[in-house]
Amino acid sequence: MRKVLLLGLLALLMSGCYSHRAIGYLQEPTKANRLPVYDSVAYEPYRIRVNDEIVYRLVTMDETMSKMLGANTFTNGQYANSYRVYPDGTIELPFLKPLHIAGLTEMEAQDSLCAAFREILPDADVKLTLYNKFFSVIGDARSGRYYIYKEKMNIFQALAMTGDVMNSGDRRHIRIVRPRDGAEEPEILEFDIRTNTIIDSKYYYIYPNDVIYVARTKDSFYKVPTYTGFLGLITSSVALLTTVLNYVANMYK
């Protein structure tokens, strides 16, 4: 009787561990694990949207004109000014006509702004970037807002900045909430991050204003986060069961 109870307890505890199949990344889809297979798609650079903010730096040999034209200064890790993209898709900069940049990539907007400045300063050069180049994370990861420090940042790099998804996070149903041009409702992308076919899929790259949501698995309450905790749980459970069985056996002597 004791052996049966001990084996039953051990089987129950084994079901409470996090397995590689449940939380491992870059797994090969097979019939056994039934992971999804995602198609590869070409990378699309981010295009500036209404309400985005841009910052720029004007480079010219004429220091006086540079100051008059309101070139941004960079101090204490921040730009002095940022410029919002208005609902009509334009930005307004000192001494320049409204410039339409919505729908352009950062490089295209930079070239457009440079051309506008060269109408005033023939030697003008411009460096432009998005001011709101951030993504957010909520749920079973370290929630917060994080800076996109490179082009083509992928989902693994983004989650690594949070310290990775917790073991209790549902890797089968990661969601990205992404604004859509000309639409009030955002796009919601849901995917299984465990499959290796996520690489170069439409779920792979992170864009400014993305919100990554990691839900908690329904059975996480019964799971043990580490093998150390698992072994401790087994030891204490077996000790408790042994004590109970000995107590019951002594009652019927």
FIMARTOR-839995 format. One line per field, with one value per residue: residue in one letter; x, y, z of N, C-alpha, C, O in turn. Coordinates in steps of 0.02 Angstrom, whole numbers, plus 32768, in hexadecimal, padded with zeros to 4 digits. Layout:
code	(A ...)
n_east	(X ...)
n_north	(Y ...)
n_up	(Z ...)
ca_east	(X ...)
ca_north	(Y ...)
ca_up	(Z ...)
c_east	(X ...)
c_north	(Y ...)
c_up	(Z ...)
o_east	(X ...)
o_north	(Y ...)
o_up	(Z ...)
end
This chain:
code	(M R K V L L L G L L A L L M S G C Y S H R A I G Y L Q E P T K A N R L P V Y D S V A Y E P Y R I R V N D E I V Y R L V T M D E T M S K M L G A N T F T N G Q Y A N S Y R V Y P D G T I E L P F L K P L H I A G L T E M E A Q D S L C A A F R E I L P D A D V K L T L Y N K F F S V I G D A R S G R Y Y I Y K E K M N I F Q A L A M T G D V M N S G D R R H I R I V R P R D G A E E P E I L E F D I R T N T I I D S K Y Y Y I Y P N D V I Y V A R T K D S F Y K V P T Y T G F L G L I T S S V A L L T T V L N Y V A N M Y K)
n_east	(802A 8061 80C3 8078 8036 80A5 80DC 8072 8071 80EF 80DD 807D 80C4 8128 80E1 80D9 8147 81A4 81BD 8236 81F4 8184 81B4 8225 8288 8292 8273 8267 81E0 8178 8118 80FE 810C 80BD 80CF 80B3 80CE 8117 8110 8197 81B5 81DB 823F 81F7 821A 81FD 817C 815C 80DD 8043 8046 80BE 8162 81ED 829E 832A 83CE 8428 84AA 8523 8599 8586 8573 8526 84B1 8486 845E 83F8 839B 836A 839F 83A1 83E3 8449 844A 8474 8449 83D2 836B 8351 82DA 8247 81E5 813F 80DE 805D 7FA6 7F90 7FFE 8074 810A 8141 81C5 823B 824B 8230 81C1 8127 8146 8126 812C 80F2 80DB 8155 81F7 8276 82F0 82C4 827A 82E0 832E 82D2 82C4 8345 8352 82F8 8337 83A9 837F 838E 840C 8492 84F4 84BB 849E 8441 8413 839D 8326 82AC 8257 8204 822B 8205 81D3 8156 813E 80D3 8086 80B7 8145 81D2 8183 817B 81BD 8221 82B5 82CD 835B 8399 838B 831B 8300 82DE 8260 8299 8309 82C8 827D 82E6 8318 82C2 82E2 82B7 8227 81C0 81BE 813B 80FA 8093 80CE 8098 8038 8062 8048 8047 801C 7FFB 7FFD 7F9B 7FA7 7F37 7ECD 7E5C 7E58 7ED6 7F4C 7F50 7FC4 7FDA 803B 80A2 812F 818C 81AD 8227 820E 81E3 8244 8269 81E4 8141 8130 81A8 81F7 8208 81B3 81AD 813E 8100 80A8 80CE 807F 807D 8029 7FF4 8008 7F83 7F96 7FFF 7FFF 8012 8090 8142 81C4 8252 82CE 830C 82AD 824D 8287 828E 8206 81DE 8227 81F4 816E 816F 81A2 813A 80D2 8103 8105 807C 804D 8090 8056 7FD1 7FE0 800D 7F9C 7F49 7F86)
n_north	(7FC4 803D 804F 8061 80DB 812E 8128 8160 81E2 820E 820E 8271 82E1 82E8 8315 8398 83E0 8455 8436 8423 841F 846B 84EC 8506 8559 8571 84F1 8461 844A 83BE 8325 82F6 8361 83C0 8445 84E8 8517 859D 8611 865D 870B 87A2 8821 88B8 8961 89D5 8A4E 8AF8 8B38 8B92 8BF8 8BC4 8BF2 8C53 8C6F 8CD4 8CF9 8D7F 8D9A 8E0D 8E80 8F01 8F46 8FA9 8FB0 8F30 8F32 8F91 8F4D 8EF4 8E74 8DD6 8DBC 8D4A 8D16 8CD6 8C56 8C67 8CAE 8D5B 8D87 8D3E 8D0F 8D04 8C9C 8CDA 8CC6 8CD7 8CA0 8CE9 8D3E 8DCB 8E36 8EAF 8F3D 8EF6 8EB9 8E5D 8DB1 8D1C 8C7F 8C09 8B5D 8B4A 8AF9 8AFF 8B22 8B54 8BC2 8C0A 8C2B 8C7D 8CE6 8D15 8D44 8DAF 8E06 8E25 8E7F 8EF3 8EEE 8EC0 8E61 8E10 8D86 8CFC 8C9D 8C2B 8BE3 8B77 8BB0 8B6E 8AE6 8A63 89C9 896D 88FF 888E 8826 877C 8796 8803 8890 892A 89BC 89BD 89E8 89E9 89BA 899E 8983 890C 88C2 882D 87BA 8768 87AF 881D 87E6 87B7 882B 883F 87DF 8763 86F8 86C6 8623 8600 8642 8644 8600 85D0 8625 86AD 875B 87E8 888E 8900 89A0 89D9 8A24 8AA4 8A66 8A50 89E6 897D 8907 885C 87E7 873E 86B8 8621 861A 85B7 856C 854F 8586 8604 865F 86E1 86E9 873B 875B 8774 87EB 8883 891C 89D2 8A0D 8994 8920 889E 8812 879D 8718 86BC 860E 8599 852D 8550 8561 84E4 84C2 84AA 851B 8502 847E 8468 8495 8438 83BE 83D9 83DF 835C 8316 834B 8329 829D 827F 82B0 825C 81DF 81EE 81FB 817C 8127 8152 812C 80A2 8080 809B 802F 7FC4)
n_up	(8000 802A 7FC8 7F55 7F71 7F7E 7EFC 7EB5 7EEB 7EC0 7E34 7E29 7E55 7DF5 7D89 7DA6 7D7E 7D19 7C73 7BEC 7B74 7B90 7BAE 7B63 7AE5 7A30 79FD 7995 7929 7938 7921 799D 79FB 79C1 799B 7952 78A5 785C 77D6 777B 776A 7712 775D 7795 779D 7823 7815 7823 788D 78AD 793E 7968 79A2 7971 7975 794B 790A 78D2 7863 7837 77F1 7811 78A3 78DE 7890 78A5 792C 7923 78D6 792B 794C 799A 7A3D 7A99 7B37 7BD8 7BBA 7B74 7AF3 7AD0 7A95 7A4F 79C1 7995 792A 78D0 78BF 7834 77FF 77FE 7837 7896 788E 78CC 7863 77EF 7770 778E 7793 7742 7786 77B1 7797 775F 7767 77E7 77AA 772F 775C 7797 7726 76E4 773E 7740 76BD 76C2 771D 76D5 767A 76BB 76F8 76A0 76C2 771E 7789 77C9 7857 7886 78F4 7943 79D3 7A29 7A31 7A6D 7ABE 7B19 7BA5 7BF4 7C72 7C94 7C9A 7CB3 7CCB 7C70 7C19 7B8B 7B30 7A81 7A43 79CD 791B 78D6 794B 79A1 79E3 7A45 7A6F 7AA2 7B0E 7B59 7B8F 7BF6 7C4E 7C2B 7C0D 7C94 7CE0 7CF6 7C92 7C00 7B7B 7B08 7ADB 7AC1 7AB1 7A44 7A45 79CD 7986 78F9 7859 7831 7872 78F9 7952 7996 794F 797C 799C 79AF 79EA 79F0 7A4A 7A58 79E7 7966 78EC 78F9 78DF 7871 7850 784A 78CB 7905 790C 796C 797F 7990 7A0F 7A24 7A8C 7AF4 7B2F 7BAE 7BE1 7C74 7C90 7CA4 7CF8 7D49 7DD1 7E09 7DE9 7DFF 7E0F 7E09 7E02 7E7B 7ED5 7EB3 7EDC 7F63 7F80 7F64 7FC7 8040 8030 8026 80A4 80F4 80CA 80F0 8179 8194 8169 81C0 8236 8220 8215 8295 82DD 82C9 8302)
ca_east	(8000 808D 80E5 8047 802C 80E2 80E0 803F 8088 8127 80C2 805B 80F6 814B 80B7 80DD 8186 81A5 81E7 8252 81BF 8155 81D1 8261 8285 82B0 8267 8254 819C 8170 80D4 80F6 8101 8087 80DD 809F 8101 8108 8131 81C7 81A0 8210 823D 81DE 8230 81C8 8169 8147 8095 8028 8054 8104 818C 8230 82D3 835C 840B 843D 84F2 8535 85D4 856E 855A 84F1 8473 8471 8439 83BA 836C 834D 83B6 839C 841F 8445 846B 845C 8428 8391 8368 832F 8296 822F 81B1 810B 80BF 8017 7F75 7F96 803C 80AC 812B 8151 8205 824A 8262 8221 817B 8113 8165 80FF 8158 80CD 80E0 819B 8225 82A2 8321 82A1 826A 8320 8340 82A3 82D4 8386 8345 82D7 8369 83DA 8365 83A6 8454 84A8 851E 8496 8496 8412 840C 8359 8310 826E 825F 81DB 823F 81FF 819F 8142 8132 80A7 8076 80E8 818B 81DD 815D 819C 81C7 8267 82CB 82E3 839E 83B4 835B 830E 82FF 82AF 823A 82C4 8330 829B 826D 8324 831F 8297 82F9 8295 81E4 81BF 81AA 80F2 80DE 8077 80F4 8070 800A 807D 8023 8061 7FE9 8020 7FD3 7F96 7F9D 7EF3 7E9B 7E55 7E68 7F18 7F53 7F66 7FE8 7FE2 8068 80C5 8175 81B7 81C0 825F 81F8 81D2 8279 8258 819C 8124 8130 81EE 8215 81E5 81B0 819A 80FA 80E6 809E 80D3 8059 808A 7FF7 8009 7FE9 7F4E 7FAD 803D 7FFA 8028 80D3 817B 81EF 8297 82D8 831B 826C 822B 82A3 8278 81C0 81DA 8241 81C4 812F 817B 81A9 80F7 80AB 811D 80EE 8034 8044 80A6 8023 7F96 7FF2 8011 7F58 7F28 7FAD)
ca_north	(8000 8076 8057 807D 8121 8153 812E 8190 8225 821F 821E 82B2 8315 82EE 833D 83DD 83FE 8476 8410 8448 8423 84A0 852F 850D 8580 8558 84A9 844B 842F 8376 830C 82EB 839F 83E4 848D 8505 8528 85E0 8623 8695 8746 87D4 8855 88F9 8994 89FC 8A8C 8B2B 8B3E 8BCC 8BFA 8BB5 8C2D 8C4D 8C9D 8CD8 8D21 8DA2 8DA4 8E40 8EA6 8F42 8F3C 8FDB 8F99 8EF2 8F45 8FB3 8F1D 8ECB 8E2F 8DB8 8DAE 8D0B 8D1E 8CAA 8C1B 8C76 8CE6 8D96 8D8C 8D0B 8D2D 8CD3 8C97 8CEF 8C9B 8CDB 8C7E 8D17 8D5B 8E12 8E47 8EF7 8F5A 8ECA 8EAD 8E1B 8D7B 8CDE 8C45 8BCD 8B2A 8B43 8ADA 8B31 8B39 8B7F 8C01 8C2E 8C47 8CB2 8D1F 8D30 8D6C 8DED 8E32 8E3A 8EBA 8F2C 8EE4 8E90 8E2C 8DF1 8D3D 8CF0 8C5A 8C28 8BA3 8B79 8BBD 8B3D 8AA4 8A37 8996 8960 88B9 8884 87E0 8751 87A9 8841 88C3 896B 89D8 89B1 8A0C 89C1 89D5 898C 8970 88C4 88A0 87F5 87AB 874B 87E6 8847 87C4 87B3 8869 883A 87A8 8728 86E8 869B 85DE 85FD 8664 8619 8609 85BB 865A 86F0 878B 882B 88BF 892D 89D2 89D3 8A64 8AB2 8A3D 8A5E 89A9 8963 88C1 882F 87AE 8709 8685 85F4 862E 857D 854E 8571 85A6 864A 8689 8701 86EB 877E 8766 8772 882C 88B1 8960 8A05 8A0E 8951 8909 8855 87F9 8758 8700 8686 85CE 8588 84FB 8566 855C 84A2 84B6 84BB 8542 84EA 8439 846A 8498 83F9 838B 83E9 83CE 8313 8301 835C 8304 8257 827D 82B7 8220 81A9 81FB 81EB 8134 8109 8162 8103 805C 8079 809E 7FEE 7F8E)
ca_up	(8000 802D 7F88 7F25 7F81 7F6E 7EB4 7EA0 7EFD 7E94 7DF2 7E2E 7E5B 7DB5 7D5C 7DBB 7D67 7CD7 7C45 7BB3 7B41 7BA2 7BB2 7B3B 7AA7 79F1 79F4 7952 7927 7929 792D 79E5 7A20 799E 7999 7912 7874 7843 7797 777D 7745 770C 7790 7780 77CC 7843 77F4 7854 7893 78D1 7985 7975 79AD 7954 798A 7916 7916 7896 785E 7806 7804 7829 78E6 78ED 786F 78C6 7969 790F 78BA 7961 794C 79DC 7A63 7ABE 7B78 7C0E 7B9E 7B57 7AC4 7AEB 7A7A 7A20 7996 798A 78E8 78D7 789C 77EB 77EB 77F7 7871 788D 78AB 78C6 7823 77B7 7762 77A6 776B 7749 778F 77C3 7763 774A 7795 7806 7779 76FF 777E 779F 76E5 76D5 7769 7729 7680 76D6 773B 76A3 7658 76E3 7702 766E 76DE 7756 778E 77FF 7874 78A1 7911 796A 7A1A 7A4D 7A19 7AA7 7AC1 7B5E 7BB8 7C2E 7C7F 7CB7 7C8C 7CD9 7CA8 7C6B 7BD6 7B79 7AF5 7A48 7A3A 798B 78E8 78D2 798C 799E 7A1F 7A77 7A8B 7ACA 7B4D 7B80 7BB5 7C31 7C77 7C10 7C24 7CCE 7CD1 7CF8 7C58 7BCC 7B3D 7ACE 7AC6 7AC8 7A87 7A37 7A32 79A0 7964 78B0 7837 781B 7893 7941 7976 7987 7938 79B2 7981 79E1 79CE 7A1D 7A45 7A60 79A8 7945 78AE 7906 78C2 7832 7844 7856 7913 791D 7919 7999 7964 79C1 7A29 7A31 7AD1 7AF8 7B68 7BBF 7C11 7CA1 7C81 7CD3 7D28 7D68 7E1A 7E1F 7DD0 7E29 7DE3 7E02 7E17 7EC2 7EF6 7EA5 7F08 7FA6 7F86 7F69 8008 8075 8025 8038 80ED 8110 80BB 811A 81BE 8196 8163 81FF 8268 8213 8224 82DD 82F9 82C1 8322)
c_east	(802C 80AE 80B6 803E 8069 80EB 80AE 8053 80C1 810E 80A0 808E 811B 8123 80BB 811E 817C 81D6 8202 821D 818F 8173 820E 8255 82A4 82AC 8252 820D 819A 8128 80C8 80E7 80CD 8091 80CA 80DB 80ED 812F 8162 81AB 81DA 8207 8225 81F5 81F5 81BC 8149 80FB 8082 8033 8099 8129 81D1 825E 8307 8398 8421 8488 8501 8573 85C1 854E 8521 84AF 8459 8448 83F7 8385 8352 8361 83B5 83E1 8414 846D 844B 8434 83E5 8398 833F 82E7 8286 81F4 817F 80F1 8074 7FE8 7F78 7FD7 8079 80CC 813B 8192 8213 8266 8255 81D5 8168 812B 813F 812F 8133 80CE 8126 81C2 8250 82D4 8300 8290 82AA 8335 8313 82B3 8316 837C 8325 8309 839B 83C0 837B 83F1 846C 84D1 84FC 8496 846C 8415 83C9 834C 82CE 827E 823C 81EC 8241 81CC 8190 8135 8106 809A 80AE 812E 8195 81BE 8183 819E 8211 8277 82E1 8326 83BC 837B 8355 8317 82CB 8290 8266 82F0 8306 828C 82AB 832F 82F4 82AF 82D7 824F 81EA 81A9 815E 80D1 80C9 809B 80CE 8045 8025 8056 804A 8027 800D 7FF0 7FD4 7F89 7F54 7EBD 7E99 7E69 7EAE 7F16 7F6C 7F84 7FF2 800B 8086 8110 81A5 81D1 81F9 824B 81E1 8206 8265 820E 8182 8122 8176 8208 81E8 81EA 819E 814F 80DA 80DC 809E 80B0 8067 8058 8015 7FE5 7FB7 7F66 7FEC 803B 8017 8070 8108 81AE 8235 829A 82EA 82DA 8245 8244 828F 8230 81B7 81EF 820F 8183 8136 8180 8164 80CE 80C1 8105 80A5 8028 8059 8073 7FE6 7FA4 7FF4 7FCC 7F37 7F52 7F89)
c_north	(803F 8084 8076 80C8 814B 815D 8160 81D8 823C 8232 8262 82EB 831E 8318 8387 83FF 8421 8450 843C 8451 845D 84E5 853A 8534 855A 850D 849A 8430 83E6 8362 8303 832C 83CD 8431 84AA 8513 856A 85ED 865D 86CE 8778 8809 8897 892E 89BB 8A3D 8ABB 8B34 8B81 8BC2 8BDF 8BF7 8C20 8C7F 8C9E 8D00 8D3E 8DAE 8DD6 8E65 8EEA 8F3A 8F6C 8FC5 8F59 8F01 8F67 8F83 8EEB 8E83 8E14 8DB1 8D70 8D12 8CF0 8C6F 8C27 8CAF 8D1E 8D99 8D4F 8D2A 8CF6 8CD5 8CA5 8CC1 8C9F 8CBD 8CAA 8D26 8DA4 8E21 8E92 8F09 8F2D 8EC6 8E69 8DE4 8D3A 8CA2 8C05 8B9C 8B20 8B1A 8B11 8B4D 8B66 8BC2 8C2A 8C4F 8C82 8CF0 8D3F 8D5C 8DAE 8E1E 8E4C 8E73 8EFA 8F2A 8EAE 8E56 8E06 8DA5 8D30 8CA7 8C59 8BE3 8BAD 8B85 8B88 8AF6 8A73 8A00 8989 8915 88B8 883A 87BC 8759 87E9 887B 8905 8982 89D6 89D2 89DB 89DD 89C5 897E 8924 88A2 8869 87E6 878F 8781 8812 8827 87BC 87F2 8869 8805 8766 8721 86BB 8655 85D7 861F 8634 8627 85F4 85F3 869F 871F 87CC 8857 88F6 895F 89C8 8A17 8A6B 8A89 8A4D 8A22 8990 891C 8898 87F1 877B 86D0 865A 8600 85F2 8560 8574 8593 85EE 8679 86A0 86FC 8731 878E 8774 87B7 8859 88F7 8992 8A03 89C9 8946 88BD 883F 87AF 8742 86CA 8646 85BC 8558 8510 8560 851A 8494 84CC 84DE 8526 84A1 8434 846B 8457 83C2 8398 83D5 8382 82FB 830E 8334 82BB 8250 8282 8279 81E6 81B0 81E8 81A0 8110 8115 8135 80BA 8050 8079 805A 7FB4 7F75)
c_up	(8000 7FEA 7F54 7F32 7F70 7F23 7E99 7EAF 7ED0 7E4E 7DF2 7E30 7E19 7D84 7D6D 7DA7 7D24 7CAA 7C0E 7B7C 7B50 7B9E 7B86 7AFA 7A6D 79EA 79AD 7953 7912 7934 7978 7A0A 7A00 79A1 7955 78E6 7854 7803 77A2 7753 7745 7742 7772 77B2 77E8 781D 7826 7851 78B4 791C 7998 7981 7990 7975 7952 792E 78D4 7898 7827 781F 7820 786D 78F7 78CF 788F 7904 7957 78F6 78EE 795F 7993 79FC 7A8E 7AFF 7BAB 7BF4 7B7E 7B25 7AE3 7AD4 7A50 79FC 7984 7943 78F0 78B0 7850 77D2 77E7 783B 7862 78B3 78A1 7881 77E6 77AE 7780 7776 7777 774D 77A3 7788 774A 777E 77B5 77D4 7745 771D 7788 775E 76D4 76FF 7754 76EB 7690 76F4 7707 7677 767B 76EB 76D2 768B 7717 7750 77CC 7815 7898 78BE 7935 79B3 7A43 7A36 7A53 7A99 7B0B 7B68 7BF6 7C36 7CA3 7C9B 7CB4 7CB3 7CA7 7C23 7BC6 7B36 7ABE 7A31 79F5 795B 78E7 7916 798B 79E2 7A56 7A98 7AB7 7B0E 7B78 7BA9 7BF4 7C62 7C65 7C2E 7C62 7CB9 7CCF 7CBC 7C22 7B8A 7AFF 7AB2 7AD8 7A9A 7A80 7A21 7A0C 7980 7918 7892 7821 783C 78DD 796A 7964 796B 7973 7992 79B8 79C3 7A05 7A15 7A49 7A1E 7987 7904 78BA 78E9 787C 7820 7853 78A1 792F 7932 7944 797C 799B 79D0 7A31 7A7B 7AD1 7B38 7B72 7BF4 7C3D 7C90 7CB8 7D09 7D4D 7DB4 7E34 7E0C 7E03 7DFE 7DD8 7E19 7E61 7EEB 7EED 7ED4 7F50 7FB2 7F8C 7FAE 803F 806E 8039 8084 810E 8106 80E7 8162 81C5 8194 81A3 8236 8260 8226 8270 82FE 82F9 82DD 8360)
o_east	(801E 80B5 80CB 803C 8064 80FE 80BD 8049 80C3 8128 80A4 8084 812D 8140 80A3 812B 8152 8211 81E9 821B 8174 8150 8229 8220 82CB 82DB 8230 81FE 81B8 8100 8090 80BA 80B4 8061 80D0 8113 80B8 8169 8157 818E 8204 81CF 823C 81E6 81C1 81EB 811F 80DD 80AC 802A 80AC 8112 81ED 8249 830E 8395 842D 84A3 84ED 857F 85E9 8513 84F1 847B 841C 8415 83C4 834A 832A 8339 83C6 8412 83DC 84AA 840E 8403 83C2 83C3 8311 82BA 82B2 81D4 8190 80EF 8051 7FFD 7F64 7FE6 80AD 80AF 8142 8195 81F8 8293 826C 81AF 8193 8124 8138 8155 8152 80C5 8133 81B1 824F 82E1 831E 8296 82A8 834B 832A 82B1 831E 839A 8334 8306 83B4 83E6 837B 8413 845D 84D1 851B 848F 8471 841A 83BD 8363 82BA 82AD 8252 81BE 8276 81A0 81B9 8123 8112 80A2 80D0 814E 8167 81DA 81A7 8186 823A 824D 8304 8329 83F3 8343 8385 8333 8293 82A5 8259 82FA 831D 8290 82A6 834C 8302 8294 82D9 823E 8215 8187 8143 8095 80E9 8089 80E3 8031 8004 8045 806A 8004 8039 7FBF 8005 7F63 7F38 7E85 7ECD 7E87 7EBF 7EE3 7F99 7F61 8010 7FFF 8084 812C 81E1 8205 81FD 8272 81CD 81F8 8252 81FB 81A8 8114 817D 822C 81AB 821F 8183 8126 80A0 8102 8074 80C1 805E 805C 8049 7FA9 7FC1 7F4D 800C 8070 8031 808B 80FE 81C2 8251 826F 82DB 82D2 8221 821C 8282 821F 818F 81CD 8201 8166 810A 8166 8156 80AB 8098 80F3 8091 7FFF 8038 8066 7FCB 7F79 7FDF 7FC2 7F0E 7F42 7FA1)
o_north	(8070 80BD 80A0 80EF 8183 8193 8186 8205 8276 8262 8287 831F 8357 833A 83B1 8436 840E 8449 8473 8484 847B 8515 8571 8530 852B 84EC 84C2 8404 83D3 8389 8309 832D 83FB 8456 8487 851B 856F 85D8 8688 86C3 8777 881C 88AB 8928 89C1 8A5E 8AA6 8B37 8BA3 8B8B 8BE2 8C2C 8BEA 8CB3 8C6C 8D24 8D19 8DC8 8DCB 8E69 8F09 8F29 8F5A 8FC7 8F4F 8EE1 8F5C 8F8F 8EBF 8E58 8E37 8DA2 8D63 8D13 8CE4 8C59 8BF7 8CDB 8D13 8DAC 8D31 8D58 8CC2 8D0A 8C81 8C9B 8C70 8CBF 8C93 8D1B 8DB7 8E19 8EB0 8EE7 8F3C 8ECF 8E3E 8DEA 8D24 8C95 8BD0 8BB0 8AF1 8B19 8B4A 8B89 8B98 8BF6 8C68 8C88 8CB4 8D28 8D7C 8D91 8DE1 8E5A 8E84 8E93 8F30 8F5D 8E73 8E1F 8DDF 8D89 8D54 8C79 8C82 8BB0 8BE6 8B68 8B76 8ACE 8A5C 8A07 899A 88F2 88DC 8813 87D9 8728 8802 8894 8916 8960 89EA 89D8 89AA 8A11 89DB 8970 8901 886B 8874 8803 879D 8781 882B 8848 87BA 87EF 888E 87FE 8737 873F 868F 864C 85AC 861B 8601 8656 8604 85F1 86C7 870C 87E4 8847 8918 894A 89B1 8A40 8A3E 8A88 8A57 8A29 898F 88FA 88AE 87CA 878B 86BB 866C 85F3 85FA 8540 85B2 85BA 8611 86B3 8677 870A 875D 87C6 877F 87BC 8855 890C 897F 89F8 89C5 895F 889E 8854 8787 8758 86AD 8647 85CD 855A 84E6 855B 8516 845E 84F9 84C1 8530 848A 8403 8446 8441 839D 8369 83BC 836A 82D2 82E2 8320 829F 8220 825E 8263 81BF 817F 81C8 8186 80E1 80E9 811C 8098 801B 805C 804B 7F7A 7F48)
o_up	(7FDC 7FD5 7F2D 7F03 7F57 7F0D 7E6B 7E87 7EBC 7E30 7DC2 7E11 7E08 7D59 7D47 7DBE 7CFC 7CBA 7C02 7B5A 7B21 7B8D 7B84 7ADC 7A76 79D4 798C 797B 78DF 794E 798F 7A34 7A21 79A7 7923 78FE 7835 77FC 77CC 771E 7771 7753 773C 77ED 77C7 7807 784F 781C 78D2 7936 79D2 796E 7997 798E 792D 7960 78A4 78C9 77ED 785C 7844 7871 7919 78F0 7894 7910 7977 7900 78DF 7970 79C2 79DA 7AA3 7AFD 7BA9 7C13 7B6D 7B2B 7B0B 7AFB 7A30 7A14 7968 7923 7913 7886 782F 7796 77CF 7870 7828 78F0 7872 7868 77B0 77DD 778A 7739 77B0 771F 77A5 774F 7723 77B9 779F 77D3 7731 76FC 7781 775E 76B8 76E5 7757 76E6 7671 76E5 770E 7653 765E 76E5 76DC 766F 773B 771A 77FE 77EC 78C5 78A5 7944 79CE 7A79 7A29 7A68 7A6E 7B36 7B39 7C26 7C07 7CCD 7C88 7CD3 7C83 7CD6 7BF5 7BEF 7B0A 7ACC 7A10 79E6 796F 78F5 791A 7976 7A15 7A91 7AD4 7AEB 7B41 7BB5 7BDF 7C23 7C98 7C8C 7C61 7C64 7C87 7CAB 7CB4 7C16 7B66 7AC7 7A78 7AF9 7A62 7AAF 79F1 7A28 7961 78FC 78AD 7803 7823 78FC 79A0 7929 7970 7997 7971 79EC 798B 7A40 79E0 7A40 7A1D 798A 78E8 788C 78DB 7852 77E7 7867 78B4 796B 7964 7941 7965 79CF 79A4 7A44 7AA5 7AB0 7B6F 7B44 7C2E 7C2D 7C82 7CF2 7D42 7D6E 7DD4 7E6B 7E1C 7E2C 7DCB 7DA2 7E3F 7E82 7F1B 7F1A 7EF0 7F77 7FE8 7FB4 7FCD 8068 80A0 8059 80A1 813E 8134 8100 8182 81F6 81BA 81BA 8260 8291 8243 8287 8333 8324 82D2 8382)
end
